[in-house]
Amino acid sequence: MVIASDAAAQAQRLYPGMAATQARALVPDLVVHDHDPIGDEAGLAELALWALRRYAPVVAADPPDGLVLDATGATHRHGGDEAFLADMVARASAVGLTARAAMADTWGSAHALARHVARPTLVADRGAPLMALLPTGALRIAPPMVAALSRMGIDTVAEVEAKPRAPLALRFGPELTRRLDQAYGRTAEPIDPVEAEDLVQVRQVFAEPIGAPETLARYTHKLVEVLCAALETRGLGALKLDLRFHRVDNRIEAIRVGTAKPVRNVRRMNRLLCDKLETVDPGLGVEIMVLTAPVAEPLDWRPVATDLTIAPVPDVADLVDVLANRFGARRLYRLAPAQSDVPERSFRKLAPTEDTRSEAWPRRWPRPSRLLSHPEPIETVALLPDQPPVSFSWRGVRRRVRRADGPERIFGEWWRRDGELDAVRDYFQLEDEAGERFWVFRRGDGERAVTGDLSWYLHGLFG
């Protein structure tokens, strides 16, 4: 039997469930691989461990072909929910895996939306009725149960929801109503997080559940001390920390923090974790706390400078960690020059603690302190076509120009694309009557129409 088929096979109308002999008869040169369920299970476990290290503190395999992640409080580090899913799907595609991802309030709902709606990603609004429109097979029930429901004229989740529960439970047992309640969030569905032997991990089990903030903070400090000792034994420093709180109602609350450099400083790690304890809901109490370093690297030893005449280099890694965990790692970066004359390509983003390269910022012409993400069109009045404007209107405000300098001519980079072969921009620095300075340009050289239509744009603001 055909267990799975790729896009090329499906184009030949070969689908899972078809007899293998029939598939070979339809496509004589068919490439067939034996089904390896043990290998698939091992590969899914490795994929879950990859997602744990990169995306979320609570990850589990969802056999036969899925992962489930509790991404609460983790998506802001990747730019939001949509960017979180898009990055996951893109990285899976880069290694040859076709993936779809959905985010919803419950595991059951996300499981169904990822397999039936996402193309390739979907973030469902809270309480969205998408689940009701899906077929009954989306409830993670066995195919014989799906067929029996179909014979009764029940084909969608909404129809199952509308039926009285007693007859359904009598005929199909508790499985159908349990899956329905899990999809709608009426019944909790705990996630058993994936764990690996090489993960540096410590835990604390309580005889009585705890829930007071000061108690959680005290035991967090104790776990950090034990984890730092374990990291020191291995010569490692943590780049990410996951602190999981296993509640008595089988739910898991988790927080994740990251560091710019490998670290095993107790005070610093404790501060980062305690700053996020306010986001943890202990519920009726926490019975287990688990602290894990999913990403750890060798911690390099660096000698301390003994020459008092040399000014020490300030270490801003602690500040970077606090800001990155509060606002998101993608919102914190430093700029470095890039080899390009086109303004929007003349810089690149680096990690806050990354060393700068040998390139230096160009000093031939001043550059604005703020460059707009996209040049914005402006209306101008100029005495001559090749002269700077005497006034311009931007965002509904008209400004008279007191001083102007330019032009600085910048050509397109013809080796990138054909459209830049003849592109020309003439940049001017303008100062209005209020003393504000602007960076504007005109498309075209005024002689050949192919270089531009002589329209004006504002591209930056000087400090």
Stockholm file with secondary structure:
# STOCKHOLM 1.0

chainA/1-463         MVIASDAAAQAQRLYPGMAATQARALVPDLVVHDHDPIGDEAGLAELALWALRRYAPVVAADPPDGLVLDATGATHRHGGDEAFLADMVARASAVGLTARAAMADTWGSAHALARHVARPTLVADRGAPLMALLPTGALRIAPPMVAALSRMGIDTVAEVEAKPRAPLALRFGPELTRRLDQAYGRTAEPIDPVEAEDLVQVRQVFAEPIGAPETLARYTHKLVEVLCAALETRGLGALKLDLRFHRVDNRIEAIRVGTAKPVRNVRRMNRLLCDKLETVDPGLGVEIMVLTAPVAEPLDWRPVATDLTIAPVPDVADLVDVLANRFGARRLYRLAPAQSDVPERSFRKLAPTEDTRSEAWPRRWPRPSRLLSHPEPIETVALLPDQPPVSFSWRGVRRRVRRADGPERIFGEWWRRDGELDAVRDYFQLEDEAGERFWVFRRGDGERAVTGDLSWYLHGLFG
#=GR chainA/1-463 SS CCCCCCHHHHHTTCCTTSCHHHHHHHCTTCCCCCCCHHHHHHHHHHHHHHHHHHTCSEEEEETTTEEEEECTTTGGGGTSHHHHHHHHHHHHHHTTCCCCEEECSSHHHHHHHHHHTCSSEEECCTTCGGGGGSBGGGGCCCHHHHHHHHHTTCCBHHHHHHSCHHHHHHHHCHHHHHHHHHHTTSSCCCCCCCCCTTSEEEEEEEEEEECCHHHHHHHHHHHHHHHHHHHHHHTEEEEEEEEEEEETTSCEEEEEEEEEEEECCHHHHHHHHHTTGGGCCCTTCEEEEEEEEEEEEECCCCCCCCCTTSCCCCCCHHHHHHHHHHHCGGGCCEEEECSCSSGGGSEEEECTTSCCCSCCCCCSSCCCSEEEEEEEEEEEEESSTTSCEEEEEETTEEEEEEEEEEEEEEECCTTTCGGGSSCEEEEEEEEETTSCEEEEEEESCSSCGGGCCCCEEEEEECC
#=GC SS_cons         CCCCCCHHHHHTTCCTTSCHHHHHHHCTTCCCCCCCHHHHHHHHHHHHHHHHHHTCSEEEEETTTEEEEECTTTGGGGTSHHHHHHHHHHHHHHTTCCCCEEECSSHHHHHHHHHHTCSSEEECCTTCGGGGGSBGGGGCCCHHHHHHHHHTTCCBHHHHHHSCHHHHHHHHCHHHHHHHHHHTTSSCCCCCCCCCTTSEEEEEEEEEEECCHHHHHHHHHHHHHHHHHHHHHHTEEEEEEEEEEEETTSCEEEEEEEEEEEECCHHHHHHHHHTTGGGCCCTTCEEEEEEEEEEEEECCCCCCCCCTTSCCCCCCHHHHHHHHHHHCGGGCCEEEECSCSSGGGSEEEECTTSCCCSCCCCCSSCCCSEEEEEEEEEEEEESSTTSCEEEEEETTEEEEEEEEEEEEEEECCTTTCGGGSSCEEEEEEEEETTSCEEEEEEESCSSCGGGCCCCEEEEEECC
//
